[in-house]
Amino acid sequence: MKRLVSAILIVLSLNRVYAVETKPNVLFVVFDDLNNRLGCYGDPVAKSPNLDRLAARGTVFTRNFCQQPICGPSRASFLSGRRPDSLGIWSMTKYLYDLHPDAVTIPQWFMQHGYTAMSIGKVLGGYGKEADFKTLSVPDRRTGGKTKDEFALPNGAALPPNLAKDKLCENRDVPDDACFDSVSANLAITELRALAKKPEPFFLALGIFKPHTPYKVPKRYWDMYRREEIPAIETPVRPRNAPDIAFHANHEILGEPNTKPTLDEDAKREIRHGYYAAMSFADAQFGRVLDALDELKLRDNTIVVIIGDNGFELGEHDCWGKMTLFGWDARVPLIISAPGIGNGGAKTSAISELIDIFPTLTDLSGLPSPPQLDGTSLVPVLKDASASVKSAALTQHPRPALYWGGGPQALPQVMGYGLFTDRWSYHEWRDFKTGHVVGQELYDEQTDPLETLNLAGTVEAAAQIPALAAQLEAMTKGGLLPTHPKKRLETHR
């Protein structure tokens, strides 16, 4: 009997050691320009079965915000866990390792703590100069050329005809493997098969380029949608009383300089159709990776996180693209599946931000967090969807909306900040040098979720703005951007 008890104690002891030493794997997937047009976020026509499948076994964060609605600065921010002002990165001409040579990103931190860390596709960096991770277990693999998603058939075979009309769209009857993202997914699956055989845990970051423009995806994804079923633009005009500085020239869709100054109704419908098709194509590539995770029996010990790097407007507020502070640009999907934590299929309206991913992943993995992270662990929300860890989120973007010249020291003229609480969306546009407030917006998310009326300047706003402005000022302190006492509102039109 004593021998039996001793044997049981030894087994239990070994199991405790194994539980302590075993770390979860991490699959971190970044989609480019993915907004909340997904089935699991309530979109009535979206075909996103694989993201919906992940949502059914994880937690969907319905009020999640990016820190800047453009790819390069957003990625530098969430991968380092710092706000754009903390990094001094607000444009596509500034890069993480140029300004911060000793910066440590999420996969690098996991590598330093015993993980095999790798990145496939566009994860860090943006446009032009592609800023890859400085160090990972293996070098970055980017599987596209300059156009990233150009159709290509084996042996240079001729492409079938393009059934789309707008220059941003291509609808060709080609297989998925003719596209850049399919190549990335194939490589991720190959790596998963190899990683499954290794004793150490892994951190695999995968960048999926779609649904970024141009909307070049195989015909079968276009055919998932009937043009007449694509929802009409709910808010096609600018919010009443909104300052001009809140908008931009829509160059991402219209071209720059103004190569296509307007969109006719047919072009608008085709571009919106193309976005949905590109989203469904991206969802399918993610689904193949998710299938491989299940096939390799890695599901029960792998944290899966998916995000969009920034939102995207498709005609809402007369805006096409990103780079505004409106909800379609600032809010992005975040789905976290952490085995053994929380209830599958949970949805939470707790406010969260992309900078929260770094501390959340270290918390879930039992790792220490690096110093100076600006985010907060979301693990309490994963355990209880009714919990909350913060009262507001902060998004920012400068004016000019996109500036290329001037090198890494180029500074914006105006910085826009969006403060998002449970009810209010408060925007403040500040002269970058003086801190003067040159534009204000206030939207009531309860009574006006589509942001059709700017309340700034009304009696209702006068009762709300002082506290919101003080909260915004507190959240912007500590970054590289100087903060100033509240200045008078100037006209900027």
N, C-alpha and C positions, 0 to 999 in steps of 0.2 A: 504493500500500500504506500509506504514511504517513497519507494522508487517511482511509483506512478505519479504521486504528487510532485516529486522533484522534476520528473519529465515534463509535466504540465507547466510547472513554473518556468522551466527553461524555454519551452515553446512560446509561452506568453511573453517572456522577456525578449526573445528574438523578434517576435512580432512587433513589440514596442520599439525596438531599435530600428527595425525595417520601416515602420511608420514614420519615425523621426527622420530617417535618412532619405526616404523616397520623396522626391520633389515632383510636382506636377509639370507636365509639358505645357507649352504655350503655343497656340496658333493665333497669330495676330494678322488680321486681313484689313487692308486699307483700300477703300474704293475711291476713285477720283470723281469728284462732283456729285456724289450720291446724296440726294436729299431724302426727305421722308415720304417720297412717292413709292411706298411699299405696301404689300398686303397687310403685314403685321403692324403697320402704322395706320391702317384704316383706309388706304386708298382703294376706291371701289373697282378699279379696272386693272391695277398692277398685277402682273404675273411674276411673282417672286417666291416660288415654292420652296427654294432651298434656304433663303434667308428666313422665311416663315417657319421652316422646319427647325432652324436653330433657335428662333424665338420661342418655339413651343417647348424647348428643353432648357431655356435660359431666362434671362430678365431683359425686358425691353425698356429702355429709358426714353420716355416720350418727350421730356424737356431737357434735352442734352444740347450743349452749345459748343461751337468751335471758337477758338480764340481770335482767329482772323479768317475771313472768308476768301482765301486764296491759297493755292496749294503750298508753295515754298515756305512762307512764314508759318502757316498752320502746322506743317510737318515738323519744322524745326522746333516749334513750341511743344507739341504733345510728345514728341520723341525725347525731348530733354526735360519735360515736366515743368517748363518755365513759360511765363507769359511773354508775348512779343516785346513789351516794354522792358522786361528783365533782360532779354537777349539783345535788344536794339535791332531787331530784324522785323521790318515791316514791308519790304519790297522784294521783288524777284531778282535784285542785283546784290543782295546780301546773303551770305551763306554761313551756316552754323560754325564750321570749323575754321573759317577765315577769321571770324570775330572771336570765337571761343575755342582755341586749339585744344584745350583740355576738357572740352565738353564730353559728358558721358551720356549716351542714349540708353533707352530701355534695353534693347538687345545686347548692347555692350555691357551693361550692368549685370545682366543675367549671365553673360559669358564669364565675367569676373567672379561669379559665384558658382562656377562648376557646370554651366550649361553649354551645350553645343549651340551656337547662335549663328543664324544665317538669314539672308535677305534675298528675295527673288522679286523681280519687277520693280516698279517705281514705289519706293517706300519713303526714303528720305530725298530731299531735293525737290526741284520743280522744273522750270523751263530753262532753256538756254544752257548755262553751265550746270550740269547735273552733279549735285553734291552727294557723293556716295558716303556710306559709313566709313569712318577712318579705319576701324579694326573690327572684324568679326572672326568667327572661327574659320570661315572661308570667305573669299572676296565676294562682294555683291555680284549678282547675276542679273543683268538687264537684258531682256530678250527681244528688244526692238531697235530699229534704227531711229533716225531723227523724227520720222513721222509716227513712230511707235505702233501704229495700228494699221498700216498700209496693208491692203489685201495682197497676198502672195500665194500663188499656186506652185506645186512642185515642178521643177525643171523649167520654170519661166513660162508655164502654159498661159494662154490667153484667158483673160477674165470674161465671164458672162456679162451681158449688157447690164447697165445700171438702170434700175427701175424707178429711182428717185429723181427728183428734179432740182431741189435746192442744192447749192454747192456744198453745204455742210453735211449732206446726206448721201449715202450710198447703200443701195439695196440690191445685192447681187446674190445669185444662187450659188454660193460657195460653202464648203464645209467649215466647221468651227476652226479647224487647224490652219485655215488660211489667215487667221487673225492673231495678232500679237498676244492677247490675253490667254488664248488657248495654249500657246507655247509656254507661257509662264505657269499655267495650271499643270501642264504635263510635267514640267521640271519640279514643281512642288510635290507632286505625287511620287516622282522618282526618289526625291530626297526623303520623303516620309517612309518609303519602303526601306531605305538604308538606315534611317534614324531609329526605326522600330527595332532594329537588331542590336543597337548600342545600349550599354548599361546606363550611361549618363542621360539626364533629361535634356530636352531640346527647346529652343525658342526659335520658331520659324515665322518670319515676317514675310507676308505676300502682298504685293501691290497689284491691284487690278485696275487697269487704266480706264475702263469704261465705268460709268456712262459719259465720260468726258467727250467733248466734241473732237473731231467730226463724228457724226453718227454713221459710221461705216460698220455694219454688222450683217451677218448672213440673212438671206431672205426669210428663212423660217422664223426668225425672231420678229421681223416686221409683220409676218402673217399671223402672229399671235394676237394682233390687235386689228380691229376694224376702225378705219379712220373716223367714221362718224361716232364711234363710241369713246373716243378720246375726250376727256372732260374739257369743256370750254374754260377759258381763263376767267376765274371768279372775280378778280379785281384788276381789270385791264387798264385802269387809269391811276394816276398818282394819287396818294392820299390828299384829301383836302387840307390846305394850310401847311403842307410839308415844304421846308426850304429847298431851294434848288440844289444846295450842296449835298443833299441826301442821295442824289442820283448821279449817273455817269453816262457816258456816250454809247453804252452797249456794244463796245468794239468787239467783244469776244464772239458775238453773233453777227453784227453788222459789218465788221471789218474795220481796220484802222490803217490809214485814214479812211474817211467815210466812203468805202467802196460800195456799200449797199445801205443807203441812208434810211430806208424804210423796209418793212416786211408787209407783203400783201397777205390777205387772209389764208390763201392756199399755202404760202410759205410758213406761216405761223402754225398751221395745223400739221404740216409735214415735219417741222422741227420738233414739235411736241410728240408726234408719233415716233420720230427717231429716238428721242430721249427714252421713251418707254421701251422701245426695242433694244436699245443699248443696255438699259438696266437689266432686262430679262436675259440678254446674252451674258452680262457680267454675273448674274445670279447663277446661270447654268455652269459657268466655269468654277465658281465657288462650290457649287453642289458636287462637282466631281472630286474636289479636294476633301469635302466633308465625307463623301462616300468612302474615299480611301482611308480616312481616319477610322471610320467604323469597321471597314474590312480588315484593317490591321489590328483591331481590338485595342485601339489607343483612346477611344472615346472616354472611358471611365477615369482616365488619369490625364486628361488634356483640357486646359482652360482654352476656350475659344472666344475671341473678341473680334467683332467687326465694327468698323466705323466708316463714315464718310469724312473726307478731310475738310470739306466745306459744303455748304448748301448750294442751291442753284435756283434762279428764277426763270421761268419760262413764260414771260409776258406779264406776270403779276406786277402790279404797280408800274406798268409800262417799262419794265426792266427785263433784260435778257442777259443771263450770265450770273455772275456773283458780284462781290465787292461792294455790297450795300450792308446796312445794319438791320434790314428788314428780316422778319422771321424765316422766310424761305431760304435766305443766305446764311443766317446765323445758326439755325437749328439743324442738327445733323443726326443721323441714326447712330445709336450705340446699343449693341446687343452683347451681353456677356453670359456665357454658359460656363459655370464653375461647378464641376461635379461634386455632389454632396453638400452644396450650399444653396439654400433657398428652395423655392418651389418652381418647377418648370412651368413655363407659360405665364410667368408673372409680368405685369406691366406696372411701372411706377411713374408718377408725375413728379417725383423728387428732382430738384434741379441738379444737373451734373454738367461737367465741362470735360473737354478732351484732355486737359492737363491733369485730370483725376485718374487717368489710366495708369500712369507710372506708379503712384503709391498704391493703387488698387491691386495691381499685379504683384508687386512685392509683398503686399499684405497676404494675398491669396497663396503665395508660394512660400511663405515663411522666411522671406529674405529681409535684411535690413533695407531701409531706404536711404538714398544718398541725401546729403544735406541740401538745403535751399530749394527743395521742391515747392512749387506754388500751388499744387493741387491737394486734394483730400481723398483719402481712401473711401471707396463706395461700398466696401464690404458690409457695413451695417445695413445698407439699402438692399444688397443682395440677400441678406438674411431675413429682412423684413421690408417688403415693398412699400409699406406705409411710413417707413422711417425717412429721415432727411438729415443731410450732413452740411448743408449750406443754404443760406437765404437768398443768394443771388448769383448770377453768372455774368461774366464780362466778355464782350466781344468788341473788337476794334478794327478799324480800317481807315487808311489815310485818303487824302485828296492832294494831288491828283490820284485817281483810283488805281492807276497802274503807271509806274514811271520806271523807265529802263536806264536813262542816262545818268551820268555823274558818278558812276562807280560805287564801291561799297560805302562811301561816306555820304551818298545822296540822302537828303532829308526831305520829308514831306512838307507841304505848306500848312495843312490842317490835319488834325487827327480826330477821327470820329470814334466815340465810345458808345456802346450799347449796354445798358444795365438791364438785366432781365430778372424780375422777381416772380413770385407766384401769380401776381396780377398785372404788374406794370412792365411796360417796355419803354425805358427812358433813354433818349439819345442826346448826346452832347457833342457838338463839333467845336473843337478848340484850335485857335491859331497855335501852330506848333512852337513858335518862338516866344510868344508873349503869354500864352495861356488864356487869352480872351475867348469867351464863348461867343462864337459867331453864328450858331444855329442850335435850336433845341427842338426835340420832338417828344411827345408823350402819347402812348397808345394804351388803351385799356383792354387787356387781353381777355377779360371776362365778357365785356359787352361788345367788343369790337375785335375779335380774334383775327380778322383779315386785314387789320391795320388800314382802315379806310379814312380815318379822321385823326389828324394831329391835334391833340388837345392843348398843346403849349400855347400860352397866352390867354387861356380861359380861366374862369373862376375855379373850376374843378382842378385844373392843373396847379393853380397857385397854392392849393391846399396840399398837393402831393409832392411837387417838385423839390422844395427845400430839403426834405428828408432823403429823397432819392439822390439829389445832387451831393449831399453829404456822404451818403453811402458810396457813390461813385468815386468821390474824391478819396475816400479811405482806401478803396480797392486799387486805385491807380498809384498810390504812394508806394515808394520803395523800388519802382522801376527806373530805367534810365531816362525816361521822359520826365523833365521837370514838371512838378505840379505847382499851381499858383493859387492864391486866394481867389475866390469867385469874382470874376470880372463882369463888367456890363455886357449885355447882349448887343452885338453889332449886327447890322444888316449884311447878309452875304447872299446875294442872288445873281 
